């Protein structure tokens, strides 16, 4: 191991949506604070993915994530509202555009609990929305099917989608401009070390054999926090890492033009009881336009090796979910799918449905587990986490109890007599 001379005031582990946002805010809250962010870069292609030895991958390797105010949790809706209010400021500072305001259409039935929760939160937060009937839906979006059995159509014009890749790039650029060090590496261990003067330092050991010392550490490694030796001994966060179902449909040039005003869509299908999300046509790095449709599944990852194997699987084996493609064709009239495929993705979930943002020890904090909504809320989560870790206490106007970390209780097996 190689020890670095620098003693950081704060080391942030994880260069994803939450970690990058926390880095930007930490360097804003206290200018001159010595901050570093440690996290691996995204593999550039499939060959690099195969050769990747650290086994750390992420769901933000994508161009489209919903950014909406229409959430069924008020705290989540507030995090999203505050995040989106600063998107233009970040883009202006860095010159990196990452947000497309295309609107968000929620389709469902009035008696569905999900729809009722969304409407309740909208009323509490005074969110500006438009309630459409089928005629209004047809006039605004003539490409959508008129044979849907659902009866409620809620449109938020102040919503859209973000490119996770570009959002993180912008946050990291802003953090670097404010003095943050960016380190391309993977953290294997975090330990607390007692100093001769009675103080404590955090020792961060990486895959490349480096050791970094910091007064405080913020853990923001996403779902992988459950698979790394980062928490104090005996502590394990109560989370599940799930494998969502996905389908990408490549579009013709005609459909790209025809669907140019398509919003993000959340659809609670009445007949099949399927809750799915749909992104509008988005241009991907291969130069093609795709519509993405996805939904949560109950298939769970149990180890880092499972996730690595999943991400390293040959692209030809990642078939599109046929049921989701069928729903897409049911929703959009006369859609011509040139090709389709699936992709590797995972989402981390807590038993409360809310993220964890908490101090584990006086020198170790955590901000992780987005419950499928970690990208569009990440900017305010970063602010919340940075305020917490810099001050060493809860320092945000939203109630701490909503974000308190919960840990798994290890079952004890009685020994044989």
Secondary structure, 3 states (H helix, E strand, C coil): CEEEEEEEEEEEECCCHHHHHHHHHHHHHCCCCCEEEECCCCCCCHHHHHHCCCCCCCCCCCCCEEECCCCCCHHHHHHHHHHHHCHHHHHHHHCCCCEECCCEEEEECCCCHHHHHHHHHHHHHCCCCEEECHHHHHHHCCCECCCCCCCEEEEECCCEEECHHHHHHHHHHHHHHCCCEEECCCEEEEEEEECCCCCEEEEEEECCCEEEEEEEEEECCHHHHHCCECCCCCCCECEEEECCEEEEEEECHHHHHHCCCCCEEEEEECCCCEEEEEEEEEECCCCCEEEEEEECCCCEECCHHHHHHHHHCCHHHCCCCHHHHHHHHHHECCCCEEEEECCCCCEEEECCCCCEEEEEECCEEEEECCCCCCCCCHHHHHHHHHHHHHHCCCCCCCCHHHHCCCECCCCCCCCCC
